[in-house]
Amino acid sequence: MDVESVRRDFPTVRKGMGVYLDSACQSLRPDQVIEAINDYYENYPACGGRSVHSMATRVSLAVDETREALASFFGTDDPDCYVFTKNCTEGLNTCAHGLGLSRGDVVVTTDAEHNSNHVPWLVLQESRGIGRRYSRSGPDGEFDIESFKECMGRDVKAVSVQHCNNVTGCTVPVRDVVEIAHDHGAIVMVDGAQSAPHMPVDLKKLDVDLYCMSIHKMLGPTGMGVMYGKREVLESMDPLLVGGGTVGLSTYDSYNPAPIPDRFEAGLHNYAGIVGTRAAIDYLSRVGMDEIEKWDSILMKRMMGNLEDVRNLHPVGPDDPSRRGSVFSFNIDGLNPHDIAMMVDNTSGVMIRSGMHCAHPFYVDRGLEGSARASTYLYNDFSDIDAFTDAVRHIAEVFGD
Ligand SMILES: Cc1ncc(COP(=O)(O)O)c(C=O)c1O
């Protein structure tokens, strides 16, 4: 991967506007995505799927082409299986509520889920009386397949797991999970917010039933997500929102649902976001997801290697960089994570995240008040990593216990 050439495509990198290490929250966007969005607003700012005039037809075609690009990017054949959402959370809620689980049905998650794949199940436990079980992670936060197997039984109707963790960076062996879950007759939905941006994801090979992701973590526009589902699964699900665009025909007393994906896309859409999604997917495809995964791993190795001997710094999650994807969460004795984040920004212009990263149960369970987190992507280079690690080392030595 030609990192220098990639870096030239990103305006905030080109302009030297600080070192961005918060890509697990939201990625930067390249010129190509910004230009696609501007092109929509300047040249065909109409509505797709409704009007038949020329500008609207151009939008409808662009929407179809984005779905086709997604289907090919994720190794599947049917573009209609990709539903546009406003983020990963909306997709996860649509899946959780749409599966029609009721009293006596059980969902299995892990003990390290993001709130977006945790709170919807708590709500369903309260409102519909569903049961919940979660598999316990190992001490480093690694997924434990034995614990997962112990959760499974004939009452389990759905398994909902993250693919990559946003705190520890650990990856769940989704293919194995799917095999076990399907043997028990359970549907598998996956929170792909942290995996889809950073590794090749072949949804056909994984054989997952539902997979949700955040396009704004994948170089795409803010407020864009995608929910994938197998055709028969989507066709059996109820939408979360209904209204314009979601019905075939309604009368004063009845309606019939539109075919997928329209059934799940109520109201007028974020067309600028959809064309920006296409540009983001094209960009990632051109660079290659294998290359991006390799580069993230090289950066993580350097980051953790640089900080290995800082005695009062403690990673949250594995010590081994090859098991952490692209996120490095850590604490420094005597310092609050928000103070660490503010200090690295103020002293060195390095932007990282701090807090509980929407993984509250995981932190509370381990008696931690949170952590600082640096996360990388394809536009980071060694100079970014070294600026971060120099700043952290200095803070740990001067201000830490
Ligand atoms: C693992 C994980 N799941 C879900 C989400 C929620 O994504 P979104 O903000 O797109 O709803 C995030 C966001 O950081 C995440 O890291």
The ligand as an SDF file (V2000), in Angstrom:
LIG
                    3D

 16 16  0  0  0  0  0  0  0  0999 V2000
  -18.4760   -2.1840   18.1400 C   0  0  0  0  0  0  0  0  0  0  0  0
  -19.4110   -1.0510   17.8250 C   0  0  0  0  0  0  0  0  0  0  0  0
  -20.7080   -1.3080   17.6170 N   0  0  0  0  0  0  0  0  0  0  0  0
  -21.5890   -0.3490   17.3190 C   0  0  0  0  0  0  0  0  0  0  0  0
  -21.1970    0.9600   17.2200 C   0  0  0  0  0  0  0  0  0  0  0  0
  -22.2210    2.0040   16.9060 C   0  0  0  0  0  0  0  0  0  0  0  0
  -22.0080    2.5130   15.6340 O   0  0  0  0  0  0  0  0  0  0  0  0
  -22.8260    3.7620   15.1040 P   0  0  0  0  0  0  0  0  0  0  0  0
  -22.2870    4.9580   15.7890 O   0  0  0  0  0  0  0  0  0  0  0  0
  -22.5810    3.7500   13.6340 O   0  0  0  0  0  0  0  0  0  0  0  0
  -24.2420    3.5340   15.4210 O   0  0  0  0  0  0  0  0  0  0  0  0
  -19.8540    1.2950   17.4240 C   0  0  0  0  0  0  0  0  0  0  0  0
  -19.4170    2.6890   17.3490 C   0  0  0  0  0  0  0  0  0  0  0  0
  -18.3700    3.0800   17.7790 O   0  0  0  0  0  0  0  0  0  0  0  0
  -18.9510    0.2600   17.7260 C   0  0  0  0  0  0  0  0  0  0  0  0
  -17.6550    0.5230   17.9370 O   0  0  0  0  0  0  0  0  0  0  0  0
  1  2  1  0
  2  3  1  0
  2 15  2  0
  3  4  2  0
  4  5  1  0
  5  6  1  0
  5 12  2  0
  6  7  1  0
  7  8  1  0
  8  9  2  0
  8 10  1  0
  8 11  1  0
 12 13  1  0
 12 15  1  0
 13 14  2  0
 15 16  1  0
M  END
$$$$
